[in-house]
Amino acid sequence: MIRCILLCHDVLRIDEKLSGSSQDELVTMEEIEENYESTLLSRDSNSMQLRIRGQDEEYSILQVHEFTSDRKMMSVTVQRQ
């Protein structure tokens, strides 16, 4: 579940701080980093790097389906490298 949350968001890491437009996403990511030994290392429009309990993982972002008021959710399609 932690991996899924770390993959599906719009949060970026800028100068070692998390940044994003959704306060809910920021709080969730901060809690995961503080309590589950997992972190977002970096993210851009094409890829993201995670560290989950000491193991580094890299993913290619294939498609992002943005949150809309009709769908009421965001989803992302990724491929592990």
Buried (B, 14 or more C-beta within 10 A) or exposed (E): EBEEBBBBBBBBBEEEEBEBEBEEBBEBBEEBBEEBEBBBEEBEEEBBBBBBEEEEBBBEBEEBEEBEEEEEEBEBEBEEE
